Amino acid sequence: MIIDIHGHYTTEPQALHQFRDKQLAGLADPMRRPLSSDLGITDEMLLKSVEPQLKFQKERGSDLTIFSPRAAGMAHHVGTEAISMQWSAMSNDLIYRICSLLPDNFAAVGQLPQHPGAPPKNCIPELERIVNELGFAGVNLNPDPSGGYWTDPPLTDRQWYPLYEKLCELEVPAMIHVTSSCNPGFHHTGAHYINGDTTAFRQLIQGDLFRDFPTLKFVIPHGGGAVPFHWGAYRGLAQEMKKPLLSEHLLNNVFFDTCVYHYPGIELMAKVIPADNILFASEMLGAVKGIDPETGHHYDDTKRYIDQLQTLDEESRYKIFEGNARRVYPRLDAQLAERGRPARAA
């Protein structure tokens, strides 16, 4: 089974965008605020909207995509905390409906109603709702709700602890994923996403978060940002800080996906990061949707790159394509087992 752990709903019906425009316009003019949260989106519209993802799943040989709201659309820095709560709930409800309609193709991961300066614990009610009531297998966690200005404390700060306690209690991992950037110095996909991945990893090195939360699991997307390329630097910096080896300090709890859009990047990643810590992902239809003129294939057809790796044995391939995902997302593993698709015996 091929599990793609990183997909976003980037093909939403126009009705959702129209609601969002009215919602934000209502900040300046209450008369423009939407009168209803009923989007009028039918099941047929939802099925039609994800046809591109289903087509690529079939063509590229993947089976299941872990699906969450559009990352740039989270926009936690826009509006108010109340707006973020309403917007997150609506976005999560659409993901739930899609995954209910197509359970063999999509598994649900949700966005949290974060807002700059708001305590992360305020997200717990929505977290509990989507996991306990809707069956979501994980969440996206934004380390920078300010949208590129990094005004909130680092991920190791104790303000995050109530949220981490709930994540551990519910046994759901968090993908560290920033949203759109309002800082003109940082393009959201080309800079802010990679900055967010790299910065989060550096924050985790500096702290001792997993001593307090030994079962907490984070997925750092986009191949870990700059982390694999500068692995020696991070090992050395951790050593200077008298931290344990990274394999002990972080790698029981931190995992990386394969949203790296060329073969040399995947090749380097597989050399540096243990196979136990790599999860297959494409971010299909996401950051890099075009066709590479050098290969004639889509940049985000990342399975092709992994298939080309000669250094992976059969067990490592299984871990990357399925086993690690089921281990990091135990609720997904349970859902698959209930449908007659148990994990392969070790």
TIROVEX-414861 format. One record per residue (C-alpha): residue number from 1; residue in three letters; x, y, z. Coordinates in Angstrom, 1 decimal. Each point is the difference from the previous one (the first is absolute). Layout:
! TIROVEX-414861
<NUM,"ALA",<X,Y,Z>>
...
END
This chain:
! TIROVEX-414861
<1,"MET",<0.0,0.0,0.0>>
<2,"ILE",<1.3,3.5,-0.9>>
<3,"ILE",<-1.0,2.7,2.5>>
<4,"ASP",<0.6,3.6,-0.9>>
<5,"ILE",<0.0,1.8,3.3>>
<6,"HIS",<-0.1,3.6,-1.3>>
<7,"GLY",<-2.9,1.2,-2.2>>
<8,"HIS",<-2.0,3.2,0.2>>
<9,"TYR",<-3.4,0.9,-1.2>>
<10,"THR",<1.1,2.5,-2.6>>
<11,"THR",<-2.9,-0.6,-2.4>>
<12,"GLU",<-2.8,1.3,2.2>>
<13,"PRO",<-3.4,1.1,-1.6>>
<14,"GLN",<-0.2,3.7,-0.6>>
<15,"ALA",<-2.7,0.3,2.6>>
<16,"LEU",<2.5,-0.4,2.8>>
<17,"HIS",<2.2,2.8,-1.3>>
<18,"GLN",<-3.0,2.2,-0.4>>
<19,"PHE",<-0.9,-0.6,3.6>>
<20,"ARG",<3.5,0.8,1.1>>
<21,"ASP",<0.0,3.3,-1.9>>
<22,"LYS",<-3.2,1.0,1.7>>
<23,"GLN",<1.2,-1.1,3.4>>
<24,"LEU",<3.1,2.2,-0.3>>
<25,"ALA",<-1.9,2.9,-1.6>>
<26,"GLY",<-2.2,0.0,3.0>>
<27,"LEU",<2.9,1.0,2.2>>
<28,"ALA",<-0.2,3.5,-1.6>>
<29,"ASP",<-3.7,0.1,-0.7>>
<30,"PRO",<-2.4,-2.1,2.1>>
<31,"MET",<-2.6,0.3,-2.8>>
<32,"ARG",<2.2,-2.1,-2.2>>
<33,"ARG",<0.3,-2.9,2.5>>
<34,"PRO",<-1.4,-3.2,-1.3>>
<35,"LEU",<-3.5,-0.7,1.4>>
<36,"SER",<0.4,-3.7,0.0>>
<37,"SER",<2.8,-2.6,0.2>>
<38,"ASP",<-2.0,-2.3,-2.3>>
<39,"LEU",<2.3,-0.2,-3.0>>
<40,"GLY",<-2.5,-1.8,-2.2>>
<41,"ILE",<2.7,-2.5,-1.0>>
<42,"THR",<-1.5,-3.4,-1.0>>
<43,"ASP",<1.7,-3.4,0.2>>
<44,"GLU",<0.0,0.0,-3.8>>
<45,"MET",<2.0,3.3,0.0>>
<46,"LEU",<2.5,-1.5,2.5>>
<47,"LEU",<0.5,-3.1,-2.1>>
<48,"LYS",<0.5,2.0,-3.1>>
<49,"SER",<2.5,2.3,1.7>>
<50,"VAL",<2.4,-2.8,0.9>>
<51,"GLU",<0.1,-1.7,-3.3>>
<52,"PRO",<3.5,1.4,-0.7>>
<53,"GLN",<1.3,-1.6,3.1>>
<54,"LEU",<-1.7,-3.3,-0.8>>
<55,"LYS",<1.5,0.1,-3.5>>
<56,"PHE",<3.5,0.5,1.3>>
<57,"GLN",<-0.4,-2.7,2.6>>
<58,"LYS",<-0.8,-2.5,-2.7>>
<59,"GLU",<2.6,1.1,-2.4>>
<60,"ARG",<2.8,0.3,2.5>>
<61,"GLY",<-0.7,-3.2,1.9>>
<62,"SER",<-1.0,1.3,3.4>>
<63,"ASP",<-2.9,-1.4,2.0>>
<64,"LEU",<-1.0,2.4,2.8>>
<65,"THR",<0.7,3.7,0.6>>
<66,"ILE",<0.0,1.6,3.5>>
<67,"PHE",<-2.1,3.1,-0.9>>
<68,"SER",<-0.2,3.3,1.8>>
<69,"PRO",<-1.3,3.5,-0.8>>
<70,"ARG",<2.1,2.3,-2.3>>
<71,"ALA",<3.1,1.0,2.0>>
<72,"ALA",<0.2,3.5,-1.4>>
<73,"GLY",<-3.8,0.3,0.7>>
<74,"MET",<0.4,-0.5,3.7>>
<75,"ALA",<1.2,3.7,0.3>>
<76,"HIS",<0.1,0.0,3.7>>
<77,"HIS",<1.2,3.6,0.0>>
<78,"VAL",<-3.1,1.3,-1.8>>
<79,"GLY",<-3.0,1.3,1.9>>
<80,"THR",<-0.7,-0.9,3.6>>
<81,"GLU",<0.3,-3.1,2.1>>
<82,"ALA",<-3.8,-0.5,-0.3>>
<83,"ILE",<0.3,0.2,-3.8>>
<84,"SER",<2.8,-2.6,0.1>>
<85,"MET",<-2.2,-2.3,2.1>>
<86,"GLN",<-3.0,0.3,-2.4>>
<87,"TRP",<2.2,-0.4,-3.1>>
<88,"SER",<1.9,-3.0,1.4>>
<89,"ALA",<-3.2,-1.8,0.9>>
<90,"MET",<-1.5,0.6,-3.4>>
<91,"SER",<3.2,-1.1,-1.8>>
<92,"ASN",<0.3,-3.1,2.2>>
<93,"ASP",<-3.7,-0.9,-0.6>>
<94,"LEU",<0.7,0.0,-3.8>>
<95,"ILE",<2.9,-2.3,0.5>>
<96,"TYR",<-2.1,-2.3,2.1>>
<97,"ARG",<-2.7,-0.2,-2.7>>
<98,"ILE",<2.5,-0.8,-2.8>>
<99,"CYS",<1.7,-2.7,2.1>>
<100,"SER",<-3.4,-1.5,0.9>>
<101,"LEU",<-1.0,-0.1,-3.7>>
<102,"LEU",<3.4,-1.5,-1.1>>
<103,"PRO",<1.4,-1.9,3.0>>
<104,"ASP",<2.2,-2.2,-2.1>>
<105,"ASN",<1.7,3.1,-1.6>>
<106,"PHE",<0.2,2.6,2.8>>
<107,"ALA",<0.7,0.1,3.7>>
<108,"ALA",<-0.7,3.2,2.0>>
<109,"VAL",<2.4,2.3,1.6>>
<110,"GLY",<-1.2,3.4,1.4>>
<111,"GLN",<1.0,3.5,0.4>>
<112,"LEU",<0.1,1.7,3.5>>
<113,"PRO",<-1.6,3.4,0.7>>
<114,"GLN",<3.2,1.7,0.9>>
<115,"HIS",<0.5,3.7,0.1>>
<116,"PRO",<3.0,2.2,0.9>>
<117,"GLY",<0.3,0.5,3.7>>
<118,"ALA",<-2.9,-2.3,0.8>>
<119,"PRO",<0.9,-2.9,2.4>>
<120,"PRO",<0.3,-3.3,-1.9>>
<121,"LYS",<-2.2,-1.6,2.6>>
<122,"ASN",<-2.9,1.9,-1.6>>
<123,"CYS",<0.3,-2.5,-2.9>>
<124,"ILE",<-0.8,-3.0,2.2>>
<125,"PRO",<-3.8,0.0,-0.5>>
<126,"GLU",<0.3,-0.2,-3.8>>
<127,"LEU",<2.7,-2.6,0.3>>
<128,"GLU",<-2.2,-2.1,2.2>>
<129,"ARG",<-2.9,0.5,-2.3>>
<130,"ILE",<1.7,-1.1,-3.2>>
<131,"VAL",<1.8,-3.0,1.6>>
<132,"ASN",<-2.7,-1.3,2.3>>
<133,"GLU",<-3.1,0.9,-2.1>>
<134,"LEU",<1.3,0.0,-3.5>>
<135,"GLY",<2.8,-2.6,0.2>>
<136,"PHE",<2.9,2.1,-1.2>>
<137,"ALA",<3.4,-1.6,0.1>>
<138,"GLY",<2.1,3.1,0.6>>
<139,"VAL",<0.3,3.7,-0.2>>
<140,"ASN",<2.1,2.7,-1.6>>
<141,"LEU",<1.8,2.2,2.6>>
<142,"ASN",<1.2,3.5,-1.0>>
<143,"PRO",<3.2,1.0,1.8>>
<144,"ASP",<-0.5,3.6,-1.2>>
<145,"PRO",<-3.6,1.2,0.2>>
<146,"SER",<1.2,3.5,-0.8>>
<147,"GLY",<0.6,-0.9,-3.6>>
<148,"GLY",<3.7,0.7,-0.4>>
<149,"TYR",<0.9,2.2,3.0>>
<150,"TRP",<0.5,-2.7,2.7>>
<151,"THR",<-1.6,1.9,2.8>>
<152,"ASP",<-1.1,-3.1,2.0>>
<153,"PRO",<2.3,-2.0,2.3>>
<154,"PRO",<1.9,-2.9,-1.4>>
<155,"LEU",<-1.5,-3.5,-0.1>>
<156,"THR",<1.9,-1.0,3.1>>
<157,"ASP",<-1.6,2.8,2.1>>
<158,"ARG",<-2.4,-1.2,2.8>>
<159,"GLN",<-2.9,1.9,-1.5>>
<160,"TRP",<-0.3,-2.8,-2.5>>
<161,"TYR",<0.0,-2.7,2.7>>
<162,"PRO",<-3.8,-0.3,0.5>>
<163,"LEU",<-0.4,-0.6,-3.8>>
<164,"TYR",<2.8,-2.6,0.0>>
<165,"GLU",<-1.6,-1.8,3.0>>
<166,"LYS",<-3.2,-0.3,-2.0>>
<167,"LEU",<1.8,-1.2,-3.1>>
<168,"CYS",<1.6,-2.7,2.1>>
<169,"GLU",<-3.2,-0.9,1.7>>
<170,"LEU",<-1.8,-0.4,-3.4>>
<171,"GLU",<3.0,-1.7,-1.6>>
<172,"VAL",<0.1,2.3,-3.0>>
<173,"PRO",<3.1,1.5,-1.6>>
<174,"ALA",<0.4,3.5,-1.2>>
<175,"MET",<1.5,1.0,-3.3>>
<176,"ILE",<2.0,3.3,0.5>>
<177,"HIS",<-1.4,2.1,-2.8>>
<178,"VAL",<0.0,3.8,-0.3>>
<179,"THR",<-2.6,1.8,-2.1>>
<180,"SER",<0.1,2.9,-2.4>>
<181,"SER",<2.5,2.8,0.7>>
<182,"CYS",<-0.9,3.7,0.6>>
<183,"ASN",<3.6,0.9,0.2>>
<184,"PRO",<1.1,1.4,-3.4>>
<185,"GLY",<3.5,-1.4,0.6>>
<186,"PHE",<-1.2,-3.6,0.0>>
<187,"HIS",<-1.8,-1.6,-2.9>>
<188,"HIS",<-2.4,-2.5,1.6>>
<189,"THR",<0.9,-3.2,-1.9>>
<190,"GLY",<3.5,0.9,-1.2>>
<191,"ALA",<1.3,1.4,3.3>>
<192,"HIS",<-2.4,0.0,2.9>>
<193,"TYR",<-0.8,-3.7,-0.2>>
<194,"ILE",<3.6,-1.0,-0.1>>
<195,"ASN",<0.8,2.6,2.8>>
<196,"GLY",<-2.7,-1.5,2.1>>
<197,"ASP",<1.2,-3.6,-0.4>>
<198,"THR",<3.6,0.9,0.8>>
<199,"THR",<-0.8,2.4,2.8>>
<200,"ALA",<-2.2,-2.6,1.7>>
<201,"PHE",<2.7,-2.6,-0.1>>
<202,"ARG",<2.5,2.5,1.5>>
<203,"GLN",<-2.4,0.9,2.8>>
<204,"LEU",<-0.4,-3.7,0.9>>
<205,"ILE",<3.8,-0.4,0.1>>
<206,"GLN",<0.3,2.9,2.5>>
<207,"GLY",<-2.6,-1.4,2.4>>
<208,"ASP",<-0.8,-3.2,1.7>>
<209,"LEU",<-3.6,-0.4,-1.0>>
<210,"PHE",<0.0,-3.7,-0.5>>
<211,"ARG",<1.3,-0.6,3.5>>
<212,"ASP",<-3.3,1.5,1.2>>
<213,"PHE",<-2.1,-1.6,-2.8>>
<214,"PRO",<1.7,-3.3,-1.0>>
<215,"THR",<-3.0,-1.1,-2.2>>
<216,"LEU",<-0.6,3.3,-1.8>>
<217,"LYS",<0.6,-0.4,-3.8>>
<218,"PHE",<0.8,2.8,-2.5>>
<219,"VAL",<0.2,-0.3,-3.7>>
<220,"ILE",<2.2,2.7,-1.7>>
<221,"PRO",<-1.1,0.3,-3.6>>
<222,"HIS",<1.8,1.0,-3.2>>
<223,"GLY",<2.9,-2.4,0.8>>
<224,"GLY",<0.7,1.9,3.2>>
<225,"GLY",<0.8,3.2,-1.8>>
<226,"ALA",<3.8,0.6,0.2>>
<227,"VAL",<0.5,-2.6,2.7>>
<228,"PRO",<1.3,-3.0,-2.0>>
<229,"PHE",<2.3,2.2,-2.1>>
<230,"HIS",<1.5,1.5,3.2>>
<231,"TRP",<-0.2,-3.2,2.1>>
<232,"GLY",<3.7,0.3,1.1>>
<233,"ALA",<-0.5,3.6,1.2>>
<234,"TYR",<-3.0,-1.0,2.1>>
<235,"ARG",<1.8,-3.0,1.5>>
<236,"GLY",<2.9,2.3,0.8>>
<237,"LEU",<-2.2,2.8,1.5>>
<238,"ALA",<-1.8,-2.6,2.1>>
<239,"GLN",<3.4,-1.3,1.2>>
<240,"GLU",<1.1,3.5,0.9>>
<241,"MET",<-3.1,0.4,2.1>>
<242,"LYS",<0.8,-3.3,1.9>>
<243,"LYS",<-3.2,-1.6,-1.5>>
<244,"PRO",<-0.1,-3.7,-0.6>>
<245,"LEU",<0.6,-1.3,-3.5>>
<246,"LEU",<-2.8,1.0,-2.3>>
<247,"SER",<-1.0,-3.7,-0.4>>
<248,"GLU",<-0.8,0.0,3.7>>
<249,"HIS",<-1.0,3.7,0.5>>
<250,"LEU",<-2.6,0.3,-2.8>>
<251,"LEU",<-0.3,-3.0,-2.4>>
<252,"ASN",<-2.3,-2.0,2.3>>
<253,"ASN",<-2.6,2.7,-0.4>>
<254,"VAL",<0.8,2.0,-3.2>>
<255,"PHE",<-0.6,-1.2,-3.5>>
<256,"PHE",<0.4,1.4,-3.5>>
<257,"ASP",<-2.0,-0.3,-3.2>>
<258,"THR",<1.1,-0.3,-3.6>>
<259,"CYS",<-1.4,3.2,-1.4>>
<260,"VAL",<3.3,0.7,-1.7>>
<261,"TYR",<-0.4,0.7,-3.7>>
<262,"HIS",<3.1,-1.4,-1.7>>
<263,"TYR",<1.8,-3.3,0.2>>
<264,"PRO",<3.4,1.3,1.4>>
<265,"GLY",<-1.9,1.4,3.0>>
<266,"ILE",<-1.7,-3.3,0.7>>
<267,"GLU",<3.3,-1.8,-0.5>>
<268,"LEU",<1.7,2.2,2.6>>
<269,"MET",<-2.9,-0.3,2.4>>
<270,"ALA",<0.1,-3.8,-0.2>>
<271,"LYS",<3.8,0.1,0.8>>
<272,"VAL",<-0.3,2.3,3.0>>
<273,"ILE",<-3.4,-0.8,1.6>>
<274,"PRO",<-0.7,-3.5,1.3>>
<275,"ALA",<-2.7,-1.9,-1.9>>
<276,"ASP",<-1.9,-0.3,3.2>>
<277,"ASN",<-0.5,3.8,0.0>>
<278,"ILE",<-1.1,0.5,-3.7>>
<279,"LEU",<-3.6,0.0,-1.1>>
<280,"PHE",<-1.1,0.1,-3.6>>
<281,"ALA",<-1.8,3.2,-1.0>>
<282,"SER",<-0.5,2.1,-3.1>>
<283,"GLU",<-2.2,3.0,1.2>>
<284,"MET",<-2.0,-0.8,-3.1>>
<285,"LEU",<-1.6,2.6,-1.3>>
<286,"GLY",<2.0,2.5,2.0>>
<287,"ALA",<3.2,2.0,-0.2>>
<288,"VAL",<1.6,-1.2,-3.2>>
<289,"LYS",<-2.6,-1.2,-2.6>>
<290,"GLY",<1.9,0.6,-3.3>>
<291,"ILE",<1.8,-2.4,-2.3>>
<292,"ASP",<3.8,-0.2,0.3>>
<293,"PRO",<1.4,0.7,-3.5>>
<294,"GLU",<3.1,-2.0,0.8>>
<295,"THR",<-2.0,-3.2,0.7>>
<296,"GLY",<-3.4,0.5,-1.7>>
<297,"HIS",<-1.7,-1.0,3.3>>
<298,"HIS",<-1.8,2.1,2.7>>
<299,"TYR",<2.3,1.3,2.7>>
<300,"ASP",<-2.4,-1.3,2.7>>
<301,"ASP",<0.0,-3.6,-1.3>>
<302,"THR",<2.4,-0.8,2.8>>
<303,"LYS",<-0.6,-3.7,0.0>>
<304,"ARG",<2.1,-0.2,-3.2>>
<305,"TYR",<3.0,1.4,1.9>>
<306,"ILE",<-0.3,-2.6,2.8>>
<307,"ASP",<-0.5,-2.8,-2.6>>
<308,"GLN",<3.4,1.0,-1.5>>
<309,"LEU",<1.9,-0.4,3.2>>
<310,"GLN",<2.3,-3.0,-0.3>>
<311,"THR",<1.1,0.1,3.7>>
<312,"LEU",<-3.3,-0.9,1.5>>
<313,"ASP",<-0.7,-3.6,0.9>>
<314,"GLU",<-3.6,-1.4,0.0>>
<315,"GLU",<-0.5,0.6,3.7>>
<316,"SER",<1.0,3.7,-0.3>>
<317,"ARG",<-2.3,0.5,-2.9>>
<318,"TYR",<-2.9,-1.5,1.9>>
<319,"LYS",<0.7,2.3,2.9>>
<320,"ILE",<0.1,3.1,-2.2>>
<321,"PHE",<-3.0,-0.8,-2.0>>
<322,"GLU",<-2.3,-1.5,2.7>>
<323,"GLY",<1.5,-1.2,3.3>>
<324,"ASN",<1.2,3.3,1.4>>
<325,"ALA",<-3.3,1.7,-0.8>>
<326,"ARG",<-1.9,-2.6,1.9>>
<327,"ARG",<2.4,0.3,2.9>>
<328,"VAL",<-0.1,3.8,0.2>>
<329,"TYR",<-3.7,0.2,-0.6>>
<330,"PRO",<-1.4,-2.8,2.2>>
<331,"ARG",<-3.6,1.1,-0.5>>
<332,"LEU",<0.4,-0.5,-3.7>>
<333,"ASP",<1.6,-3.4,0.6>>
<334,"ALA",<-3.1,-1.0,2.0>>
<335,"GLN",<-2.4,1.3,-2.7>>
<336,"LEU",<1.8,-2.0,-2.6>>
<337,"ALA",<0.1,-3.1,2.1>>
<338,"GLU",<-3.8,0.3,0.5>>
<339,"ARG",<-0.4,0.0,-3.7>>
<340,"GLY",<1.9,-3.2,-0.4>>
<341,"ARG",<3.4,1.5,-0.8>>
<342,"PRO",<2.2,-0.8,3.0>>
<343,"ALA",<3.7,1.1,0.1>>
<344,"ARG",<2.6,-2.5,-1.2>>
<345,"ALA",<1.5,-2.1,2.8>>
<346,"ALA",<3.5,1.1,1.0>>
END
